[in-house]
Amino acid sequence: MRAGRIGLVAASAGAVLLLSGCSQPAGIAGVRTAAASSPSSSLSTAPPAPVTAPAGDDPVRVPPPKLSKYTYAFPVKGCEVTYQRKLLVLPKTTIWAPRGCAFVAPVAGVVDEVDTVNRWLPSTDEGAHREGRFVTIVGDDGVRYLGGHLDSVAEGIRPGVRVKAGQTLGRVGTSGNARDTGPNLYFAISWKTGPGFWWVRRGMVEPWDYLDAWQSGNRTYSPRKETLALRRKLGETPPCTVLCSAQRAAEPSAEPTRERKRKRKATPTPTPEFVHTLSPTTAGTG
């Protein structure tokens, strides 16, 4: 009886020792390790601290690259403008601006031609007179610039006078064949020719890329390379191909056909040789 009790106690003690041994955390033999903490106890429930961007300096303005040694000015000064950016009949552009806005020299240079007389007539529509009052300059870059449809030419502006970029040459108006439109500046880029070759003066190089650059702040973007390359390709005085002939005045419908033909032969279409530079001192209106 007593032996049975001793055996039961011994068995119970062995079971307790076995259970306690199994509950010990794993570790190096002979070294007790701390019980592993529960996963939830290691996570923080506090929201993360907000991140504040460090204070910085103002943006550094980088000037546009210098593309040439020449400095240009947008040809209309002190007024809001719009202008065409596509080819319409001739490689030129129409800069729409209020009447009286200043037309200024796009670059430093010398005044080449000046016309203070509005000689254009709708009955003839002569190409040499379409710009009405106009001023051209030959820039130090070797390029010729035309501003036409002027309301007036600035005092002291005459052929041979030296001007600087941004200097006023005239005022925007509606002279020439712009008389039935809003005020605007006819602006064209070409190269210097003799006064009889007026069609070259009216525009050979598309100007809007240069206007975009000068207006946006890149004032060294030059048309010199493109202009001189085109002159080498076409020659200094290429033939007229667009809007070359003047219109004929209307004739009476009752006139016999034979008589009309005779008159046509007696009045040939004007040729470039008959066109002369207009005197800058002549006054009058067309």
ZALO-610386 format. One record per residue (C-alpha): z, y, x; residue number from 1; residue in three letters. Coordinates in steps of 0.05 Angstrom, whole numbers, plus 5000, padded with zeros to 4 digits. Example, Ala and Ser with C-alpha at 12.3 -4.5 7.8 and 13.67 -1.06 7.14 Angstrom:
// residues 2
<<5156; 4910; 5246>; 1; "ALA">;
<<5143; 4979; 5273>; 2; "SER">;
This chain:
// residues 286
<<5000; 5000; 5000>; 1; "MET">;
<<5019; 5048; 5054>; 2; "ARG">;
<<4959; 5028; 5096>; 3; "ALA">;
<<4913; 5045; 5038>; 4; "GLY">;
<<4941; 5115; 5032>; 5; "ARG">;
<<4932; 5127; 5107>; 6; "ILE">;
<<4860; 5105; 5103>; 7; "GLY">;
<<4846; 5152; 5044>; 8; "LEU">;
<<4876; 5211; 5080>; 9; "VAL">;
<<4835; 5196; 5142>; 10; "ALA">;
<<4772; 5191; 5103>; 11; "ALA">;
<<4785; 5258; 5069>; 12; "SER">;
<<4799; 5292; 5135>; 13; "ALA">;
<<4734; 5265; 5164>; 14; "GLY">;
<<4695; 5292; 5106>; 15; "ALA">;
<<4726; 5361; 5115>; 16; "VAL">;
<<4709; 5361; 5189>; 17; "LEU">;
<<4639; 5339; 5174>; 18; "LEU">;
<<4628; 5395; 5124>; 19; "LEU">;
<<4656; 5448; 5169>; 20; "SER">;
<<4612; 5425; 5226>; 21; "GLY">;
<<4551; 5430; 5183>; 22; "CYS">;
<<4568; 5501; 5161>; 23; "SER">;
<<4571; 5528; 5232>; 24; "GLN">;
<<4513; 5573; 5250>; 25; "PRO">;
<<4464; 5547; 5301>; 26; "ALA">;
<<4472; 5571; 5372>; 27; "GLY">;
<<4481; 5551; 5443>; 28; "ILE">;
<<4526; 5492; 5451>; 29; "ALA">;
<<4598; 5512; 5457>; 30; "GLY">;
<<4585; 5584; 5435>; 31; "VAL">;
<<4600; 5608; 5366>; 32; "ARG">;
<<4548; 5654; 5334>; 33; "THR">;
<<4559; 5705; 5280>; 34; "ALA">;
<<4536; 5687; 5211>; 35; "ALA">;
<<4466; 5715; 5195>; 36; "ALA">;
<<4469; 5775; 5151>; 37; "SER">;
<<4433; 5773; 5085>; 38; "SER">;
<<4364; 5806; 5083>; 39; "PRO">;
<<4386; 5856; 5031>; 40; "SER">;
<<4441; 5882; 5076>; 41; "SER">;
<<4392; 5906; 5130>; 42; "SER">;
<<4346; 5948; 5084>; 43; "LEU">;
<<4360; 6021; 5074>; 44; "SER">;
<<4352; 6048; 5004>; 45; "THR">;
<<4353; 6122; 5025>; 46; "ALA">;
<<4284; 6159; 5019>; 47; "PRO">;
<<4250; 6177; 5084>; 48; "PRO">;
<<4260; 6247; 5110>; 49; "ALA">;
<<4200; 6294; 5097>; 50; "PRO">;
<<4153; 6307; 5155>; 51; "VAL">;
<<4142; 6380; 5171>; 52; "THR">;
<<4079; 6399; 5209>; 53; "ALA">;
<<4093; 6441; 5271>; 54; "PRO">;
<<4073; 6513; 5269>; 55; "ALA">;
<<4006; 6527; 5302>; 56; "GLY">;
<<3967; 6587; 5327>; 57; "ASP">;
<<3909; 6619; 5289>; 58; "ASP">;
<<3841; 6585; 5298>; 59; "PRO">;
<<3804; 6606; 5360>; 60; "VAL">;
<<3737; 6638; 5343>; 61; "ARG">;
<<3683; 6610; 5388>; 62; "VAL">;
<<3624; 6659; 5397>; 63; "PRO">;
<<3554; 6632; 5384>; 64; "PRO">;
<<3516; 6609; 5446>; 65; "PRO">;
<<3475; 6660; 5482>; 66; "LYS">;
<<3403; 6640; 5470>; 67; "LEU">;
<<3366; 6698; 5504>; 68; "SER">;
<<3379; 6761; 5542>; 69; "LYS">;
<<3360; 6804; 5482>; 70; "TYR">;
<<3407; 6828; 5427>; 71; "THR">;
<<3380; 6834; 5356>; 72; "TYR">;
<<3400; 6870; 5293>; 73; "ALA">;
<<3385; 6851; 5221>; 74; "PHE">;
<<3329; 6900; 5199>; 75; "PRO">;
<<3366; 6927; 5138>; 76; "VAL">;
<<3433; 6960; 5151>; 77; "LYS">;
<<3491; 6977; 5106>; 78; "GLY">;
<<3465; 6944; 5042>; 79; "CYS">;
<<3468; 6876; 5008>; 80; "GLU">;
<<3401; 6842; 5012>; 81; "VAL">;
<<3363; 6779; 4993>; 82; "THR">;
<<3299; 6754; 5023>; 83; "TYR">;
<<3248; 6699; 5017>; 84; "GLN">;
<<3252; 6638; 5062>; 85; "ARG">;
<<3183; 6608; 5049>; 86; "LYS">;
<<3110; 6621; 5063>; 87; "LEU">;
<<3076; 6663; 5009>; 88; "LEU">;
<<3004; 6680; 5028>; 89; "VAL">;
<<3024; 6709; 5096>; 90; "LEU">;
<<3077; 6690; 5147>; 91; "PRO">;
<<3122; 6750; 5131>; 92; "LYS">;
<<3181; 6761; 5085>; 93; "THR">;
<<3202; 6810; 5031>; 94; "THR">;
<<3273; 6836; 5040>; 95; "ILE">;
<<3298; 6861; 4973>; 96; "TRP">;
<<3346; 6920; 4981>; 97; "ALA">;
<<3364; 6983; 4942>; 98; "PRO">;
<<3320; 7044; 4952>; 99; "ARG">;
<<3342; 7087; 5010>; 100; "GLY">;
<<3375; 7031; 5051>; 101; "CYS">;
<<3363; 7040; 5126>; 102; "ALA">;
<<3307; 7001; 5159>; 103; "PHE">;
<<3331; 6994; 5231>; 104; "VAL">;
<<3299; 6970; 5296>; 105; "ALA">;
<<3311; 6895; 5303>; 106; "PRO">;
<<3313; 6902; 5379>; 107; "VAL">;
<<3309; 6956; 5431>; 108; "ALA">;
<<3237; 6977; 5445>; 109; "GLY">;
<<3183; 7029; 5436>; 110; "VAL">;
<<3153; 7054; 5371>; 111; "VAL">;
<<3081; 7030; 5367>; 112; "ASP">;
<<3050; 7055; 5301>; 113; "GLU">;
<<3075; 7102; 5248>; 114; "VAL">;
<<3044; 7117; 5180>; 115; "ASP">;
<<3079; 7170; 5139>; 116; "THR">;
<<3023; 7172; 5087>; 117; "VAL">;
<<3019; 7125; 5027>; 118; "ASN">;
<<2944; 7114; 5025>; 119; "ARG">;
<<2943; 7050; 4983>; 120; "TRP">;
<<2904; 7051; 4918>; 121; "LEU">;
<<2902; 6993; 4868>; 122; "PRO">;
<<2828; 7006; 4855>; 123; "SER">;
<<2810; 6987; 4927>; 124; "THR">;
<<2872; 6949; 4951>; 125; "ASP">;
<<2852; 6957; 5024>; 126; "GLU">;
<<2890; 6909; 5069>; 127; "GLY">;
<<2903; 6962; 5122>; 128; "ALA">;
<<2941; 7004; 5071>; 129; "HIS">;
<<2981; 6951; 5033>; 130; "ARG">;
<<3046; 6967; 5069>; 131; "GLU">;
<<3043; 7041; 5049>; 132; "GLY">;
<<3088; 7079; 5096>; 133; "ARG">;
<<3108; 7036; 5155>; 134; "PHE">;
<<3134; 7035; 5226>; 135; "VAL">;
<<3121; 6983; 5279>; 136; "THR">;
<<3157; 6975; 5346>; 137; "ILE">;
<<3142; 6933; 5406>; 138; "VAL">;
<<3209; 6905; 5429>; 139; "GLY">;
<<3232; 6895; 5500>; 140; "ASP">;
<<3222; 6821; 5484>; 141; "ASP">;
<<3146; 6834; 5478>; 142; "GLY">;
<<3145; 6822; 5403>; 143; "VAL">;
<<3119; 6870; 5351>; 144; "ARG">;
<<3160; 6883; 5288>; 145; "TYR">;
<<3134; 6916; 5224>; 146; "LEU">;
<<3175; 6948; 5168>; 147; "GLY">;
<<3133; 6970; 5109>; 148; "GLY">;
<<3137; 6996; 5037>; 149; "HIS">;
<<3181; 7052; 5064>; 150; "LEU">;
<<3203; 7110; 5021>; 151; "ASP">;
<<3205; 7154; 5083>; 152; "SER">;
<<3202; 7151; 5159>; 153; "VAL">;
<<3262; 7176; 5199>; 154; "ALA">;
<<3256; 7243; 5233>; 155; "GLU">;
<<3233; 7239; 5304>; 156; "GLY">;
<<3203; 7170; 5297>; 157; "ILE">;
<<3133; 7172; 5326>; 158; "ARG">;
<<3090; 7129; 5373>; 159; "PRO">;
<<3118; 7125; 5443>; 160; "GLY">;
<<3190; 7141; 5425>; 161; "VAL">;
<<3241; 7093; 5453>; 162; "ARG">;
<<3292; 7064; 5404>; 163; "VAL">;
<<3352; 7019; 5410>; 164; "LYS">;
<<3371; 6959; 5367>; 165; "ALA">;
<<3401; 6982; 5301>; 166; "GLY">;
<<3371; 7052; 5303>; 167; "GLN">;
<<3345; 7077; 5236>; 168; "THR">;
<<3269; 7079; 5232>; 169; "LEU">;
<<3259; 7093; 5158>; 170; "GLY">;
<<3285; 7082; 5087>; 171; "ARG">;
<<3269; 7024; 5040>; 172; "VAL">;
<<3223; 7043; 4983>; 173; "GLY">;
<<3162; 7021; 4942>; 174; "THR">;
<<3103; 7052; 4977>; 175; "SER">;
<<3038; 7013; 4984>; 176; "GLY">;
<<3025; 6956; 4937>; 177; "ASN">;
<<3100; 6951; 4922>; 178; "ALA">;
<<3095; 7011; 4875>; 179; "ARG">;
<<3103; 6966; 4813>; 180; "ASP">;
<<3160; 6923; 4842>; 181; "THR">;
<<3231; 6936; 4860>; 182; "GLY">;
<<3246; 6971; 4927>; 183; "PRO">;
<<3238; 6924; 4986>; 184; "ASN">;
<<3222; 6921; 5059>; 185; "LEU">;
<<3159; 6885; 5081>; 186; "TYR">;
<<3181; 6853; 5146>; 187; "PHE">;
<<3133; 6819; 5195>; 188; "ALA">;
<<3133; 6792; 5266>; 189; "ILE">;
<<3070; 6791; 5309>; 190; "SER">;
<<3045; 6816; 5376>; 191; "TRP">;
<<3014; 6882; 5398>; 192; "LYS">;
<<2939; 6890; 5385>; 193; "THR">;
<<2891; 6948; 5378>; 194; "GLY">;
<<2899; 6991; 5315>; 195; "PRO">;
<<2837; 6962; 5282>; 196; "GLY">;
<<2866; 6892; 5278>; 197; "PHE">;
<<2914; 6908; 5221>; 198; "TRP">;
<<2916; 6836; 5195>; 199; "TRP">;
<<2954; 6815; 5258>; 200; "VAL">;
<<3005; 6870; 5246>; 201; "ARG">;
<<3017; 6843; 5175>; 202; "ARG">;
<<3050; 6780; 5202>; 203; "GLY">;
<<3036; 6720; 5246>; 204; "MET">;
<<3104; 6687; 5257>; 205; "VAL">;
<<3150; 6662; 5201>; 206; "GLU">;
<<3212; 6708; 5206>; 207; "PRO">;
<<3265; 6677; 5162>; 208; "TRP">;
<<3298; 6632; 5214>; 209; "ASP">;
<<3309; 6692; 5258>; 210; "TYR">;
<<3334; 6734; 5200>; 211; "LEU">;
<<3384; 6679; 5182>; 212; "ASP">;
<<3410; 6678; 5253>; 213; "ALA">;
<<3416; 6754; 5260>; 214; "TRP">;
<<3451; 6759; 5193>; 215; "GLN">;
<<3500; 6703; 5207>; 216; "SER">;
<<3521; 6730; 5275>; 217; "GLY">;
<<3477; 6695; 5326>; 218; "ASN">;
<<3445; 6759; 5351>; 219; "ARG">;
<<3411; 6729; 5412>; 220; "THR">;
<<3363; 6682; 5376>; 221; "TYR">;
<<3295; 6708; 5398>; 222; "SER">;
<<3225; 6700; 5369>; 223; "PRO">;
<<3194; 6715; 5437>; 224; "ARG">;
<<3178; 6643; 5456>; 225; "LYS">;
<<3146; 6624; 5390>; 226; "GLU">;
<<3107; 6689; 5385>; 227; "THR">;
<<3078; 6685; 5455>; 228; "LEU">;
<<3060; 6612; 5446>; 229; "ALA">;
<<3022; 6628; 5382>; 230; "LEU">;
<<2986; 6686; 5415>; 231; "ARG">;
<<2963; 6640; 5471>; 232; "ARG">;
<<2938; 6590; 5419>; 233; "LYS">;
<<2902; 6639; 5373>; 234; "LEU">;
<<2883; 6694; 5421>; 235; "GLY">;
<<2905; 6766; 5420>; 236; "GLU">;
<<2857; 6786; 5364>; 237; "THR">;
<<2845; 6726; 5319>; 238; "PRO">;
<<2797; 6737; 5260>; 239; "PRO">;
<<2823; 6758; 5193>; 240; "CYS">;
<<2830; 6700; 5144>; 241; "THR">;
<<2875; 6724; 5087>; 242; "VAL">;
<<2868; 6787; 5043>; 243; "LEU">;
<<2814; 6815; 5088>; 244; "CYS">;
<<2766; 6852; 5042>; 245; "SER">;
<<2777; 6913; 4999>; 246; "ALA">;
<<2763; 6909; 4925>; 247; "GLN">;
<<2703; 6945; 4895>; 248; "ARG">;
<<2711; 6999; 4844>; 249; "ALA">;
<<2691; 6979; 4773>; 250; "ALA">;
<<2619; 6996; 4755>; 251; "GLU">;
<<2593; 7015; 4685>; 252; "PRO">;
<<2574; 6953; 4646>; 253; "SER">;
<<2511; 6987; 4618>; 254; "ALA">;
<<2481; 6994; 4687>; 255; "GLU">;
<<2420; 6949; 4698>; 256; "PRO">;
<<2430; 6887; 4740>; 257; "THR">;
<<2376; 6908; 4789>; 258; "ARG">;
<<2410; 6975; 4801>; 259; "GLU">;
<<2478; 6942; 4812>; 260; "ARG">;
<<2448; 6897; 4865>; 261; "LYS">;
<<2415; 6956; 4900>; 262; "ARG">;
<<2482; 6994; 4902>; 263; "LYS">;
<<2518; 6935; 4931>; 264; "ARG">;
<<2470; 6932; 4989>; 265; "LYS">;
<<2478; 7006; 5002>; 266; "ALA">;
<<2555; 7001; 5005>; 267; "THR">;
<<2575; 6943; 5051>; 268; "PRO">;
<<2647; 6918; 5053>; 269; "THR">;
<<2688; 6956; 5105>; 270; "PRO">;
<<2699; 6919; 5170>; 271; "THR">;
<<2758; 6924; 5219>; 272; "PRO">;
<<2718; 6971; 5263>; 273; "GLU">;
<<2723; 7025; 5209>; 274; "PHE">;
<<2799; 7023; 5205>; 275; "VAL">;
<<2835; 7074; 5248>; 276; "HIS">;
<<2908; 7087; 5264>; 277; "THR">;
<<2935; 7138; 5216>; 278; "LEU">;
<<2962; 7202; 5244>; 279; "SER">;
<<3038; 7203; 5240>; 280; "PRO">;
<<3037; 7278; 5227>; 281; "THR">;
<<2990; 7275; 5166>; 282; "THR">;
<<3025; 7288; 5100>; 283; "ALA">;
<<3004; 7267; 5031>; 284; "GLY">;
<<3008; 7212; 4979>; 285; "THR">;
<<2962; 7157; 4956>; 286; "GLY">;
